[in-house]
Amino acid sequence: MFKTPLTRRQRQGAATLLLAPALLLASCTASAHGTDLKNADGTVNVRYEGAANTVTLIELAAGLGYLDGIKLEWVGNNSSGPLSIQNTATGETDIGGAFAGAVVKLQEAGSPVTAVASYYGSNDDYFVGFYAAKDGGIKEARDLIGKTVAVNTLGAHSEAVIHTYLKAQGLSPDEIDQVQLVVLPPTDTEQAVRTHQVDVGALSGAAQVHAVKQGDLREVFRDTEVFDNFNGGEYVLRDDFIAEYPEAAHALATGTAKAANWASSHSREEVLRKLTDIIESRDRGEDVEALQYFNGYGVGKNAPISDEDFSRWSEWLKSTGIVDGEITPSEYYTNEFNDLASEG
């Protein structure tokens, strides 16, 4: 039986008191929604945010028939992981996904959510790369001092990778502070780098593949140079949702793992055909041409969560003040609802 990680909750007692009004509102909102999630046919309504012109892993899971007893309800698009899980914590959605460090930050602030499955990662095919214009002179870590780097959101994957990479390359804290992060949507980053509005841009997925094909950008580094292949972010559920709908939590976590395995074990042509069918059937006025740049989800086999998925970010978490000391990774997640996690 799932148990809320009470040690984390107890450790954040003071923070919870400070955030009490907001958390009380969030709790009431979540509980109110929770009573409405069961449909007449016995399925559970699960509100989520998607992404334009692509298919998220839970959308693929639904399209493949892996979300038994679940009816997904799209409430809009969102390209910010931290905002995605914040919306889940406050009851605006029922499932959200973000970089592991953002999950820690939200939980350390006292939000009652738990990670249940990995939904993106970095490997040879899908990774976050950092690109500069070939005529810009930026080739290595020290060239970034005093420069601007475009990221899609602050407090997320790209920021933590940049910090970790620069530290590993021998830059001092003062030198690292001189690297200025600029928030830009991924759709604008390529052009901003090319026209020297920013010096470097973080790109992944379709935006990265498209940018690299143009031939005038140089890869400065990629996140897999820092950590090798790894799972980078997790889907989270509210603890009250898990308690009230454990079967739905099970379907979402295990369905995510099955979808990740399906995507990695089928040919690119088969995957693109399925993604195209899903996008065309939902009628959101999207451009399926963007799928030609799809390069996977990067998730490891069976989408498990491990202690290392959180501990690898511990230095960044401490340097940014998100945590004061060492973290206990197991307090942030559970593999209980992912039937495939134990298979390795």
C-alpha positions as CSV (number, residue, x, y, z in Angstrom):
1,M,0.0,0.0,0.0
2,F,1.3,3.5,-0.9
3,K,2.4,5.6,2.0
4,T,3.1,9.3,1.8
5,P,6.8,9.9,2.6
6,L,6.2,11.4,6.0
7,T,9.8,12.1,6.7
8,R,9.8,14.6,3.9
9,R,6.5,16.1,5.1
10,Q,7.9,16.3,8.7
11,R,11.1,17.9,7.5
12,Q,9.1,20.6,5.7
13,G,6.9,21.4,8.6
14,A,8.1,25.0,8.9
15,A,7.8,25.5,5.1
16,T,4.3,24.2,5.1
17,L,3.2,26.6,7.9
18,L,4.6,29.5,5.8
19,L,2.8,28.3,2.7
20,A,-0.4,27.2,4.7
21,P,-2.9,29.5,2.9
22,A,-1.8,28.5,-0.6
23,L,-1.5,24.8,0.3
24,L,-4.9,24.8,2.0
25,L,-6.4,26.3,-1.2
26,A,-4.6,23.7,-3.3
27,S,-5.7,20.9,-1.1
28,C,-9.3,22.0,-1.2
29,T,-9.1,22.4,-5.0
30,A,-7.6,19.0,-5.4
31,S,-10.1,17.3,-3.1
32,A,-13.0,19.0,-4.8
33,H,-11.8,17.9,-8.2
34,G,-11.1,14.4,-6.8
35,T,-14.8,13.8,-6.1
36,D,-15.6,14.5,-9.7
37,L,-13.0,12.3,-11.4
38,K,-15.0,9.1,-11.5
39,N,-17.1,8.8,-14.6
40,A,-20.4,7.0,-14.9
41,D,-18.7,4.2,-16.8
42,G,-16.2,3.6,-14.0
43,T,-13.3,5.2,-15.7
44,V,-11.3,7.9,-14.0
45,N,-11.0,11.3,-15.7
46,V,-7.4,12.5,-15.7
47,R,-6.6,16.1,-16.6
48,Y,-3.3,16.8,-18.2
49,E,-1.3,19.3,-20.3
50,G,0.2,18.4,-23.6
51,A,2.6,19.9,-26.1
52,A,1.8,21.3,-29.6
53,N,2.7,19.3,-32.7
54,T,4.0,16.3,-30.7
55,V,2.7,13.4,-28.6
56,T,3.5,13.1,-24.9
57,L,4.2,9.7,-23.4
58,I,0.9,9.5,-21.7
59,E,-0.9,10.4,-24.9
60,L,1.0,7.6,-26.7
61,A,0.1,5.3,-23.8
62,A,-3.6,6.2,-24.3
63,G,-3.3,5.8,-28.1
64,L,-1.8,2.3,-27.7
65,G,-4.6,1.2,-25.3
66,Y,-2.3,1.0,-22.3
67,L,-4.3,3.3,-19.9
68,D,-7.0,0.9,-18.9
69,G,-9.8,2.6,-16.9
70,I,-8.4,6.1,-17.7
71,K,-10.0,8.9,-19.7
72,L,-7.5,11.6,-20.5
73,E,-8.8,15.2,-20.6
74,W,-6.5,17.7,-22.3
75,V,-6.7,21.1,-20.7
76,G,-4.1,22.9,-22.8
77,N,-0.4,22.9,-23.7
78,N,2.6,23.7,-21.5
79,S,6.3,23.7,-22.2
80,S,7.5,24.4,-18.7
81,G,8.1,21.3,-16.5
82,P,8.1,23.3,-13.2
83,L,4.8,24.9,-14.1
84,S,3.4,21.5,-15.2
85,I,3.9,19.9,-11.8
86,Q,2.9,23.1,-9.9
87,N,-0.4,22.9,-11.7
88,T,-0.8,19.3,-10.6
89,A,0.1,20.2,-7.0
90,T,-2.6,22.9,-7.0
91,G,-5.3,20.7,-8.6
92,E,-5.4,22.3,-12.0
93,T,-4.3,19.0,-13.5
94,D,-4.0,15.5,-12.2
95,I,-0.7,14.5,-13.7
96,G,2.3,16.6,-14.6
97,G,5.9,16.0,-15.6
98,A,9.2,17.8,-14.9
99,F,12.9,17.5,-14.4
100,A,13.8,15.6,-11.2
101,G,15.4,18.7,-9.6
102,A,12.1,20.6,-10.1
103,V,10.2,17.7,-8.5
104,V,12.6,18.0,-5.5
105,K,12.0,21.7,-5.3
106,L,8.3,21.4,-5.3
107,Q,8.2,18.7,-2.7
108,E,10.7,20.5,-0.5
109,A,8.3,23.5,-0.5
110,G,5.7,21.2,1.0
111,S,3.6,20.2,-2.0
112,P,2.0,16.8,-1.6
113,V,3.1,15.1,-4.8
114,T,5.0,11.9,-5.6
115,A,6.9,10.9,-8.7
116,V,5.6,7.6,-10.2
117,A,7.4,7.0,-13.5
118,S,10.1,8.4,-15.7
119,Y,8.8,10.1,-18.8
120,Y,11.9,11.5,-20.5
121,G,15.6,11.0,-20.5
122,S,18.7,11.5,-22.5
123,N,20.5,8.9,-24.7
124,D,22.3,8.7,-28.0
125,D,19.2,9.7,-29.9
126,Y,17.3,12.1,-27.6
127,F,19.3,14.5,-25.5
128,V,19.6,18.2,-24.6
129,G,22.4,19.8,-26.6
130,F,23.8,23.3,-26.2
131,Y,24.5,25.1,-29.5
132,A,26.3,28.2,-30.7
133,A,26.7,29.8,-34.1
134,K,29.7,28.4,-35.9
135,D,30.9,32.0,-36.5
136,G,30.5,33.0,-32.9
137,G,33.8,31.6,-31.5
138,I,32.3,29.6,-28.6
139,K,33.8,26.1,-28.4
140,E,34.3,25.2,-24.8
141,A,33.2,25.9,-21.2
142,R,35.4,28.9,-20.6
143,D,34.0,30.6,-23.7
144,L,30.7,30.8,-21.9
145,I,31.9,33.2,-19.2
146,G,30.0,36.5,-19.7
147,K,27.8,35.0,-22.4
148,T,24.0,34.4,-22.7
149,V,22.4,30.9,-22.8
150,A,18.8,30.4,-23.9
151,V,16.8,27.9,-21.9
152,N,13.1,27.1,-22.2
153,T,12.5,27.7,-18.4
154,L,14.5,28.5,-15.3
155,G,14.9,26.0,-12.5
156,A,14.8,23.0,-14.8
157,H,16.9,20.5,-16.7
158,S,19.0,22.8,-18.8
159,E,19.9,25.1,-16.0
160,A,21.0,22.2,-13.8
161,V,23.0,20.7,-16.6
162,I,24.8,23.9,-17.4
163,H,25.8,24.5,-13.8
164,T,27.0,20.9,-13.4
165,Y,28.9,21.0,-16.7
166,L,30.6,24.3,-15.9
167,K,31.6,23.1,-12.5
168,A,33.0,19.9,-13.9
169,Q,35.0,21.9,-16.4
170,G,36.8,23.7,-13.5
171,L,34.9,27.1,-13.5
172,S,34.6,28.8,-10.2
173,P,31.3,29.8,-8.6
174,D,32.0,33.4,-9.6
175,E,32.7,32.4,-13.2
176,I,29.6,30.3,-13.3
177,D,27.5,33.2,-12.1
178,Q,28.7,35.2,-15.1
179,V,26.9,32.8,-17.5
180,Q,23.5,34.5,-18.0
181,L,20.5,32.3,-18.6
182,V,17.7,33.8,-20.8
183,V,14.3,32.2,-21.1
184,L,13.2,31.6,-24.7
185,P,10.6,29.1,-26.1
186,P,12.3,26.3,-28.0
187,T,10.7,27.5,-31.2
188,D,12.5,30.8,-31.0
189,T,15.9,29.5,-29.7
190,E,17.4,28.4,-33.0
191,Q,16.8,31.7,-34.7
192,A,18.0,33.6,-31.7
193,V,21.3,31.8,-31.7
194,R,21.7,32.1,-35.4
195,T,21.2,35.9,-35.3
196,H,23.4,36.3,-32.2
197,Q,20.6,37.5,-30.0
198,V,21.9,35.0,-27.6
199,D,25.2,33.2,-27.6
200,V,24.1,29.6,-26.9
201,G,20.8,27.8,-26.9
202,A,19.7,24.6,-25.3
203,L,17.8,22.5,-27.7
204,S,16.3,19.0,-27.7
205,G,13.7,17.0,-29.6
206,A,12.3,18.2,-32.9
207,A,13.7,21.8,-32.4
208,Q,17.2,20.4,-32.1
209,V,17.0,18.1,-35.1
210,H,15.7,20.9,-37.3
211,A,18.4,23.3,-36.1
212,V,21.2,20.9,-36.6
213,K,20.1,20.0,-40.1
214,Q,20.6,23.6,-41.2
215,G,24.4,23.1,-40.7
216,D,25.4,26.5,-39.3
217,L,25.3,25.7,-35.5
218,R,28.1,24.1,-33.5
219,E,27.4,21.7,-30.6
220,V,29.3,23.0,-27.6
221,F,28.3,20.1,-25.3
222,R,25.4,17.8,-24.5
223,D,23.9,16.6,-21.2
224,T,25.0,13.0,-21.8
225,E,28.6,14.2,-21.7
226,V,28.0,15.1,-18.1
227,F,26.0,12.0,-16.9
228,D,26.0,9.5,-19.8
229,N,22.5,8.1,-20.6
230,F,20.0,8.8,-17.8
231,N,16.3,9.4,-17.0
232,G,15.8,13.1,-16.6
233,G,12.3,13.7,-15.5
234,E,9.3,12.1,-13.8
235,Y,5.5,12.2,-14.0
236,V,4.1,13.2,-10.6
237,L,0.6,12.6,-9.1
238,R,-0.9,14.3,-6.0
239,D,-0.8,12.1,-3.0
240,D,-4.6,12.5,-2.5
241,F,-5.2,11.4,-6.0
242,I,-3.0,8.3,-5.4
243,A,-4.9,7.5,-2.2
244,E,-8.3,7.9,-3.8
245,Y,-7.6,6.3,-7.2
246,P,-4.7,3.7,-6.7
247,E,-5.9,1.8,-9.8
248,A,-5.6,4.9,-11.9
249,A,-2.1,5.6,-10.5
250,H,-1.2,2.1,-11.4
251,A,-2.6,2.5,-15.0
252,L,-0.7,5.8,-15.5
253,A,2.6,4.6,-14.2
254,T,2.6,1.2,-15.9
255,G,1.1,2.6,-19.1
256,T,3.9,5.1,-19.3
257,A,6.5,2.4,-19.0
258,K,4.7,0.2,-21.7
259,A,4.5,3.2,-24.0
260,A,8.2,4.0,-23.6
261,N,9.1,0.4,-24.3
262,W,6.9,0.4,-27.4
263,A,8.4,3.5,-28.8
264,S,12.0,2.2,-28.3
265,S,11.3,-1.2,-29.7
266,H,9.4,-0.3,-32.9
267,S,10.8,1.1,-36.1
268,R,10.9,4.9,-36.6
269,E,8.3,4.5,-39.4
270,E,5.9,2.6,-37.1
271,V,6.3,5.1,-34.3
272,L,5.8,8.1,-36.7
273,R,2.7,6.5,-38.2
274,K,1.2,6.1,-34.7
275,L,2.1,9.6,-33.6
276,T,0.6,11.0,-36.8
277,D,-2.6,9.1,-36.2
278,I,-2.9,10.5,-32.7
279,I,-2.3,14.1,-33.7
280,E,-4.7,14.0,-36.6
281,S,-7.4,12.3,-34.6
282,R,-7.4,15.0,-31.8
283,D,-8.1,17.9,-34.2
284,R,-6.1,20.7,-32.5
285,G,-5.0,22.3,-35.7
286,E,-1.5,21.0,-35.4
287,D,1.3,20.5,-37.9
288,V,2.2,16.8,-38.4
289,E,5.1,17.8,-40.5
290,A,7.0,18.6,-37.3
291,L,7.0,14.9,-36.6
292,Q,9.7,14.3,-39.2
293,Y,12.1,15.7,-36.6
294,F,10.9,13.4,-33.8
295,N,13.8,11.6,-32.2
296,G,12.3,9.7,-29.3
297,Y,11.7,10.2,-25.6
298,G,15.1,9.1,-24.2
299,V,13.5,7.1,-21.4
300,G,15.3,4.0,-20.2
301,K,13.7,0.5,-20.5
302,N,10.6,0.2,-18.3
303,A,10.7,3.8,-17.2
304,P,11.8,3.1,-13.6
305,I,12.8,5.8,-11.1
306,S,16.0,5.4,-9.1
307,D,17.8,7.2,-6.3
308,E,20.4,8.3,-8.8
309,D,17.8,10.2,-10.8
310,F,17.7,12.6,-7.9
311,S,21.1,12.4,-6.3
312,R,22.9,13.3,-9.5
313,W,21.5,16.8,-9.1
314,S,22.3,17.2,-5.4
315,E,25.2,19.7,-5.8
316,W,23.0,21.9,-8.0
317,L,20.1,21.6,-5.5
318,K,22.4,22.7,-2.7
319,S,24.1,25.5,-4.7
320,T,20.7,27.1,-5.6
321,G,19.4,26.8,-2.0
322,I,16.7,24.4,-2.8
323,V,18.0,22.0,-0.1
324,D,20.3,22.8,2.8
325,G,22.1,19.5,3.0
326,E,22.1,16.0,1.6
327,I,18.9,14.6,0.1
328,T,17.2,11.3,0.7
329,P,16.1,10.4,-2.9
330,S,13.7,7.7,-2.0
331,E,11.4,10.2,-0.3
332,Y,10.5,11.8,-3.6
333,Y,9.3,8.9,-5.6
334,T,7.8,5.4,-5.7
335,N,7.9,2.6,-8.2
336,E,5.0,0.9,-6.6
337,F,2.6,1.6,-9.4
338,N,4.9,0.7,-12.3
339,D,4.7,-3.0,-12.7
340,L,7.7,-3.0,-15.1
341,A,10.1,-1.1,-12.8
342,S,11.3,-4.2,-11.0
343,E,12.3,-5.8,-14.2
344,G,15.2,-3.5,-14.6
